[in-house]
Amino acid sequence: MKKTQQISLVLITAALASCHKPASPDWVNANGEHRRAYIRSDSTAPYAPMTHPLGIALWYYAFRPYGSYSYLSGYRRVGYYSSAISERSNIGLSGEKGGIIRGGFGGGYSVSS
Amino acid sequence: MQRHTLTPRNNWQKEVEKLGFGFHTTNVPYWDESACYEFSMDEILLIERASAELWDCCLGAVQYVMDNNLYYRFAIPDPFIPYIERTWQEDHPAVYGRYDFCYKDGVPKLLEFNADTPTSLYEAGIVQWFWLQDYDKTKDQFNSIHEKLIDYWKFLKSYLYPGPLHFSCVKASLEDLTNTEYLRDCAIQAGLSTKLVFIDDIGWDTNDQVFVDLQDLPIKNIFKLYPWEWMVTEEFGANILADRNKSFWIEPAWKMILSNKAILPILWQLYPDCPWLLPAYFEPGHLTDYVKKPILSREGANIELIRGTSTLQTTPGAYGAEGYIYQQLATLPDFSGNHPVLGSWIIGQEPAGLGIRESSTLVTDNLSRFVPHYIS
């Protein structure tokens, strides 16, 4: 007997089935354009210099809620700490964050062979 | 081996899509159940034996290339040679590969070995298995791909670095993603912690000198469906040598030797009595009927089939700059204009199953069709 007796899949059918679904209307604006949220914890996301709540200069928070209004400068976004992503992605030195580069692999299209 | 014409299942597209198989049809059909192949058990046992023996031969050929410093035959950049040898000596994890056989007169002959980035794994392991459940579940099939993948990931678990096993491929190809996610599915079932990161999202931390994923977490173990010959020439290629984590890349770099068609003349030189090999040479002039193949090419590109003074077929493409090899012509069998090539899978060092692709010409290209099989 050469054949596998029983096959179960835990990941692939759900993951790949979603590739065929049309975009939800909720994600298309009035002009028919797809709206996208870019939330990337890498060097492609902007990280404005911020003051760490503990007073450490030049640290960033990846996501910043709790904005505040200032009489002089108006509203200022602050960001928040997300426990859903790694600490390394949430906080760190801005210079260090800028030390990660991407896109150095992936020049090819498909490996089909 | 016999070819049978069949009536496809009603709504077969829905049946295969339920499995997550989304690339069954492009501009031409790829999954084709209007036909199937029937093998006797003796035929399958021979294909299995040939695959197992060739695996031993291939490992011997890798060692020979290293011992005799034949890298120049493979167009492998010099800086990567020590790294390739380290991955070999340290036995970095290697999971799978696929031989392409010409099967005629009851004898499989090796056309090439897709040892680095073979695809059609999902079709062979899953889609044709479920097809057989519908077609005739009492029939057997050369297919233990799924259980061998799970078993081998379990085996490798203790050899990997602590932390997740990343899986990577290009973003733009559903076929590549399907193959990659299938391998990840099996790894999950083996109890491994996994993450998907597309190859162009991989980051390089210039401060720590390590590769990182999209959460900036270090990558220490990574399966990549992306060929080594591309990686070594891309911007991040040199970073592999500088990587402080000395990450495991699966398949390992020594597979660069086996996936290169320059291995074919080396195999023939080492094992001229092997019944599964075709004569092959680096130089023209040894053969009257031959196939001229670039040492690095994909999907049947830049192939020339020569019989005597006649050119049977040529294929276009952008390969060939690295050189060619010349292999004795073995024309694929002809079933009313359908030419099958047998893909025999090696998983965890063992023969694991069979997938058949048919073409309308003698060269199996990117218009080939996957056709299921069973054992009578």
HADDOCK unambig.tbl for C-alpha pairs under 7 A between the chains (distance, minus, plus):
assign (segid A and resid 1 and name CA) (segid B and resid 140 and name CA) 6.48 0.50 0.50
assign (segid A and resid 2 and name CA) (segid B and resid 140 and name CA) 6.38 0.50 0.50
assign (segid A and resid 2 and name CA) (segid B and resid 141 and name CA) 5.77 0.50 0.50
assign (segid A and resid 2 and name CA) (segid B and resid 142 and name CA) 4.97 0.50 0.50
assign (segid A and resid 2 and name CA) (segid B and resid 143 and name CA) 5.84 0.50 0.50
assign (segid A and resid 2 and name CA) (segid B and resid 144 and name CA) 6.37 0.50 0.50
assign (segid A and resid 3 and name CA) (segid B and resid 140 and name CA) 5.68 0.50 0.50
assign (segid A and resid 3 and name CA) (segid B and resid 141 and name CA) 4.99 0.50 0.50
assign (segid A and resid 3 and name CA) (segid B and resid 142 and name CA) 5.79 0.50 0.50
assign (segid A and resid 3 and name CA) (segid B and resid 143 and name CA) 4.88 0.50 0.50
assign (segid A and resid 3 and name CA) (segid B and resid 144 and name CA) 5.58 0.50 0.50
assign (segid A and resid 4 and name CA) (segid B and resid 143 and name CA) 6.15 0.50 0.50
assign (segid A and resid 4 and name CA) (segid B and resid 144 and name CA) 4.92 0.50 0.50
assign (segid A and resid 4 and name CA) (segid B and resid 147 and name CA) 6.77 0.50 0.50
assign (segid A and resid 9 and name CA) (segid B and resid 185 and name CA) 6.59 0.50 0.50
assign (segid A and resid 10 and name CA) (segid B and resid 185 and name CA) 6.13 0.50 0.50
assign (segid A and resid 11 and name CA) (segid B and resid 185 and name CA) 5.31 0.50 0.50
assign (segid A and resid 12 and name CA) (segid B and resid 20 and name CA) 6.31 0.50 0.50
assign (segid A and resid 12 and name CA) (segid B and resid 181 and name CA) 5.85 0.50 0.50
assign (segid A and resid 12 and name CA) (segid B and resid 182 and name CA) 5.92 0.50 0.50
assign (segid A and resid 12 and name CA) (segid B and resid 185 and name CA) 6.21 0.50 0.50
assign (segid A and resid 13 and name CA) (segid B and resid 18 and name CA) 6.83 0.50 0.50
assign (segid A and resid 13 and name CA) (segid B and resid 19 and name CA) 5.31 0.50 0.50
assign (segid A and resid 13 and name CA) (segid B and resid 20 and name CA) 4.23 0.50 0.50
assign (segid A and resid 16 and name CA) (segid B and resid 20 and name CA) 5.20 0.50 0.50
assign (segid A and resid 17 and name CA) (segid B and resid 20 and name CA) 5.31 0.50 0.50
assign (segid A and resid 41 and name CA) (segid B and resid 214 and name CA) 6.58 0.50 0.50
assign (segid A and resid 41 and name CA) (segid B and resid 215 and name CA) 6.07 0.50 0.50
assign (segid A and resid 42 and name CA) (segid B and resid 214 and name CA) 6.68 0.50 0.50
assign (segid A and resid 85 and name CA) (segid B and resid 215 and name CA) 6.77 0.50 0.50
assign (segid A and resid 86 and name CA) (segid B and resid 215 and name CA) 6.39 0.50 0.50
assign (segid A and resid 88 and name CA) (segid B and resid 216 and name CA) 6.59 0.50 0.50
assign (segid A and resid 89 and name CA) (segid B and resid 215 and name CA) 5.72 0.50 0.50
assign (segid A and resid 89 and name CA) (segid B and resid 216 and name CA) 6.07 0.50 0.50
assign (segid A and resid 96 and name CA) (segid B and resid 207 and name CA) 6.91 0.50 0.50
assign (segid A and resid 99 and name CA) (segid B and resid 205 and name CA) 5.72 0.50 0.50
assign (segid A and resid 99 and name CA) (segid B and resid 206 and name CA) 5.19 0.50 0.50
assign (segid A and resid 99 and name CA) (segid B and resid 207 and name CA) 6.06 0.50 0.50
assign (segid A and resid 100 and name CA) (segid B and resid 203 and name CA) 5.99 0.50 0.50
assign (segid A and resid 100 and name CA) (segid B and resid 204 and name CA) 5.38 0.50 0.50
assign (segid A and resid 100 and name CA) (segid B and resid 205 and name CA) 4.33 0.50 0.50
assign (segid A and resid 100 and name CA) (segid B and resid 206 and name CA) 5.99 0.50 0.50
assign (segid A and resid 101 and name CA) (segid B and resid 203 and name CA) 5.32 0.50 0.50
assign (segid A and resid 101 and name CA) (segid B and resid 204 and name CA) 5.34 0.50 0.50
assign (segid A and resid 101 and name CA) (segid B and resid 205 and name CA) 6.62 0.50 0.50
assign (segid A and resid 102 and name CA) (segid B and resid 200 and name CA) 6.81 0.50 0.50
assign (segid A and resid 102 and name CA) (segid B and resid 201 and name CA) 5.87 0.50 0.50
assign (segid A and resid 102 and name CA) (segid B and resid 202 and name CA) 5.84 0.50 0.50
assign (segid A and resid 102 and name CA) (segid B and resid 203 and name CA) 4.32 0.50 0.50
assign (segid A and resid 102 and name CA) (segid B and resid 204 and name CA) 6.33 0.50 0.50
assign (segid A and resid 103 and name CA) (segid B and resid 200 and name CA) 4.67 0.50 0.50
assign (segid A and resid 103 and name CA) (segid B and resid 201 and name CA) 5.99 0.50 0.50
assign (segid A and resid 103 and name CA) (segid B and resid 202 and name CA) 6.80 0.50 0.50
assign (segid A and resid 104 and name CA) (segid B and resid 200 and name CA) 6.70 0.50 0.50
assign (segid A and resid 104 and name CA) (segid B and resid 234 and name CA) 6.44 0.50 0.50
assign (segid A and resid 104 and name CA) (segid B and resid 235 and name CA) 4.76 0.50 0.50
assign (segid A and resid 104 and name CA) (segid B and resid 236 and name CA) 4.64 0.50 0.50
assign (segid A and resid 105 and name CA) (segid B and resid 199 and name CA) 5.89 0.50 0.50
assign (segid A and resid 105 and name CA) (segid B and resid 200 and name CA) 5.12 0.50 0.50
assign (segid A and resid 105 and name CA) (segid B and resid 231 and name CA) 6.61 0.50 0.50
assign (segid A and resid 105 and name CA) (segid B and resid 234 and name CA) 6.07 0.50 0.50
assign (segid A and resid 105 and name CA) (segid B and resid 235 and name CA) 6.66 0.50 0.50
assign (segid A and resid 105 and name CA) (segid B and resid 236 and name CA) 5.96 0.50 0.50
assign (segid A and resid 106 and name CA) (segid B and resid 170 and name CA) 6.25 0.50 0.50
assign (segid A and resid 106 and name CA) (segid B and resid 199 and name CA) 5.47 0.50 0.50
assign (segid A and resid 106 and name CA) (segid B and resid 200 and name CA) 4.59 0.50 0.50
assign (segid A and resid 109 and name CA) (segid B and resid 170 and name CA) 6.77 0.50 0.50
assign (segid A and resid 109 and name CA) (segid B and resid 172 and name CA) 6.69 0.50 0.50
assign (segid A and resid 110 and name CA) (segid B and resid 170 and name CA) 6.65 0.50 0.50
assign (segid A and resid 110 and name CA) (segid B and resid 173 and name CA) 5.88 0.50 0.50
assign (segid A and resid 110 and name CA) (segid B and resid 176 and name CA) 6.70 0.50 0.50
assign (segid A and resid 111 and name CA) (segid B and resid 117 and name CA) 6.75 0.50 0.50
assign (segid A and resid 111 and name CA) (segid B and resid 176 and name CA) 6.96 0.50 0.50
assign (segid A and resid 111 and name CA) (segid B and resid 226 and name CA) 6.20 0.50 0.50
assign (segid A and resid 111 and name CA) (segid B and resid 227 and name CA) 6.98 0.50 0.50
assign (segid A and resid 112 and name CA) (segid B and resid 119 and name CA) 5.86 0.50 0.50
assign (segid A and resid 112 and name CA) (segid B and resid 176 and name CA) 6.97 0.50 0.50
assign (segid A and resid 112 and name CA) (segid B and resid 299 and name CA) 7.00 0.50 0.50
assign (segid A and resid 113 and name CA) (segid B and resid 118 and name CA) 5.58 0.50 0.50
assign (segid A and resid 113 and name CA) (segid B and resid 119 and name CA) 5.59 0.50 0.50
assign (segid A and resid 113 and name CA) (segid B and resid 298 and name CA) 5.99 0.50 0.50
assign (segid A and resid 113 and name CA) (segid B and resid 299 and name CA) 5.43 0.50 0.50
